[in-house]
Amino acid sequence: MAETKTKSAAATKPAAKSATTKPASATKATKPATPKKATARKEAAAPKITLSPEERYVWIQNRAYFIAEADGFRGDPKDYWAQAEVYITRMLEEG
């Protein structure tokens, strides 16, 4: 006779979960904080420097002096001048 008995309703249905079984923080999944990406800003291009021939000459002259000074004035002044010309020309081209 025990075999013919039907199972009780509580046995066939899963038990309802109580809201108090989980802590409040566990109900919502939290993501670890991620640093915000920096927004890409377009930097304004530096205005190109234009020099008069006299100004360019003075810039090269000053650069040549400082190159020679760093070398202890032991080299050929023409070499210092050539190095200064290359430096100033590249600097002006890059802007």
C-alpha positions in Angstrom: 0.0 0.0 0.0 2.8 2.3 0.6 3.7 1.9 -3.0 0.4 3.3 -4.2 0.6 6.5 -2.2 1.4 9.5 -4.3 4.3 11.7 -3.3 3.4 14.8 -1.4 3.3 18.1 -3.2 6.3 19.4 -1.2 8.4 16.5 -2.4 7.7 17.0 -6.1 8.2 20.7 -6.2 11.6 22.3 -5.5 11.7 24.3 -2.4 11.3 28.0 -2.9 14.5 29.9 -2.2 14.3 32.4 0.6 15.5 36.0 0.0 17.4 35.9 3.3 19.6 33.0 2.3 21.9 35.1 0.2 23.6 38.3 1.3 22.6 41.4 -0.6 26.0 41.8 -2.1 25.9 38.3 -3.6 22.7 38.9 -5.6 24.4 41.2 -8.1 27.6 40.2 -9.8 30.2 42.9 -9.6 32.9 43.5 -12.1 36.4 44.5 -11.1 37.1 48.2 -11.7 38.8 48.8 -15.0 40.7 52.0 -15.7 39.1 54.2 -18.2 40.9 54.6 -21.5 42.3 58.0 -22.2 40.5 59.7 -25.0 42.6 60.2 -28.0 43.2 63.9 -28.5 44.6 65.3 -31.7 47.4 67.5 -30.7 47.6 70.7 -32.6 50.6 70.7 -34.9 53.2 73.2 -33.9 53.4 76.0 -36.3 56.3 75.7 -38.7 59.1 78.1 -37.9 60.2 80.3 -40.8 63.4 82.2 -40.4 65.0 84.9 -42.5 68.4 84.0 -43.9 70.0 86.3 -41.3 68.1 84.6 -38.4 69.0 81.1 -39.7 72.7 82.2 -39.9 72.6 83.4 -36.3 70.9 80.1 -35.1 73.6 78.0 -36.9 76.3 80.3 -35.5 75.1 79.8 -31.9 74.6 76.1 -32.3 78.1 75.7 -33.8 79.5 77.7 -30.8 77.9 75.3 -28.3 79.0 72.2 -30.2 82.6 73.6 -30.2 82.4 74.4 -26.5 81.2 70.9 -25.7 84.2 69.6 -27.6 86.6 71.9 -25.8 87.3 73.9 -29.0 89.7 71.2 -30.2 88.2 70.5 -33.6 87.9 72.2 -36.9 85.4 75.1 -36.9 84.1 74.0 -40.3 83.1 70.7 -38.8 81.2 72.4 -36.0 79.5 74.6 -38.5 78.5 71.6 -40.6 77.1 69.8 -37.6 75.2 72.9 -36.6 73.7 73.3 -40.1 72.4 69.7 -40.1 70.9 70.1 -36.6 69.2 73.4 -37.3 67.9 72.2 -40.7 66.4 69.1 -39.2 64.9 71.0 -36.3 63.2 73.5 -38.7 61.9 70.7 -41.0 60.3 68.8 -38.1 58.7 71.9 -36.9 
